[in-house]
Amino acid sequence: MPRVPYIKPALSYADQLQQLKDRGLIIESEAKALHLLENISYYRLSGYWHPMLAQPKTTHNFKPGSTFNNAFKLYCFDRELRKVILGELEKIEVAIRAKMIYELSHRHGSFWYTLPGIFTNANNHAKTLLKITDEFTRSDEKFILDFKQKYLDPMPPSWMMLELTSFGSLSMLYKNLSGTHDRRDLAHYFGLDDTTFESWLHSIVYVRNVCAHHSRLWSRVMRITPAIPANPRYTFLNHTIIYDPTTGRPTNNNRTYFLLSMLIYWLNIINPKHTFKNKLFRLLKSYPMVDVRAMGFPSNWETEPIWNWQKVIDDEKWFNRILKTFGIKK
């Protein structure tokens, strides 16, 4: 199909609302809808009423019974999901950062991140080090200011510097490590092979950026997908070939379900008493209109040991309500 110029005009809030009504969306409160269009934007909200569009979706007509409130609830669910995930990503990032600093400092010295000799690609290392140096230059952290005042070294030791470094830069440092033992030992601590570990680090950076930029996550098809581990040391998914419930096609690892499973796997190692699954179940219970199939959850997901509810839910009545929410028989 040949490309064409974009000629659609900007619409007023009132015209946006009328367009939604003309396309069949039920507006429970026009005042509320106008307020949300003004403070969230039509385009951002459109990602949440997209599942309500009738086929073919290119006509932009809504299925009968579609409501503005349900679209907004999906938006709220996605916002809360991102917050929960960001909180857990922080714990995972801190643990990986701490392990890298400890292991590599003991093997290669306090300033290992500055040494071209332990990295595969000198140009990539130089680019990463330039970013790290810029973070050091711009930092107003007291411990960095104290270091600059007290020491002659151009850069601080890794346990100081890598507290400032973005996780993206940390991921690039790992990817570029030349020592097989360095890569394998770090990955082995988390029960993964080094190729999978590198891939999961890259995926975390991607998902963190999605969450930080308030982008839609719940039904997202991930552009950066984590590798499927061949032989993880700890409990993971028994069924890593996941089939899209609507098309029957394998989706594997590009949906939110796989991401959540990956985070649970890591948290089980870092903090075995974590409450991440409880938070997810409570969130899903609060938004019963959410179709977990749109998140990539397969039909047999509740049988996966890593998702075992009985291990995290003590309240039998609450557990029964969860089962009812998902339409699962005991």
Steps between C-alpha positions, in 0.01 A plus 500: 500500500646840403554752778287815507525836682330527840211744458274432799429825689531547876159468667363695793414303815131532414561369148708211636213404729247523219718282279505231767123518535454483123712185493281332760687550829264544796586813700367468856599854600589759238656729762729223624588392147589855397714540812691180423546588134648831610730360769604166349443555126295323238799327346630352828154373594447352153734214587253392766181514296671326207399153635137618488506573126293278273656316208639625274667735747600736219141633499549616863144400591438363848346170598149528650512580871850654494534776761737787566519400867629152419770649277602731783506207745739318267716812498499505882582129517795545265627797699489300824659198334793713386546635853505150648749380238728803546516431873611142440741594220681725746566203730625288210722776363655568842576131551661460155696821544630385840604158369681643198689753712607238756608225262678715242670722759654194666617359166618810318540773763301795624500677163415201278237691302775729361724217374479447120678167533209316662251602231450353154430809293724800572275748315188389687685516829620853421142609425370347823782652702424840347142476628621392842751786511226746411288367787799546732559857379136603544443329835430707808489199734688581821717189484611597149571860599700372798696265274589779259620715787708230671651279225716557191351212301305611192217254578373339821505125575223289353297478823462877489475559128256225419254636754459791256518305179179434307393139481530527124871575533538217751331265254741610226799437730384144555427443132851616409689293759762284330569255781290185470531433873389855582186467289418144604557544872278807519225330302540177699427682825154575360458148364531592132740449214691813398313547170164496675627723781621758248165487321304541825711802598420659163130425548498660844648819356229502232212435740632755747497761223145404403388546861699820556347660190146402608449292186236228470630171640218260589421385144829596341681281249858549617750629245791379713425145608682300769658172392341174611743330741593147398578363846428750777628381835192617687128455441381676187227429244440139405337618179707773335331458163194715559211510258295810431148412624337698217711385203641171623844606383806468724595833659781364716661780695372830362208563735451632851438151642854388419642824640310454828617138520856617446472755782355237735792269415754768590318611815482140623882505503553853631221506757324165549240666724400758239134596462502577128245233411270615777516854362420376150204292616360787705537733203322258266225452757452878512450513123284200408441636148864432409534205263824327597509335157587842358807490726607170348382277786443150356205282598712283731697775670363428848658150490851639467696446827650850482145641504375268777243705688473274802856590595424870522135522604396397850150646504273225364209738439721743312648209304151391398421851380818496291395170343160648419661807344686280253217253452710210630344200673672358807 
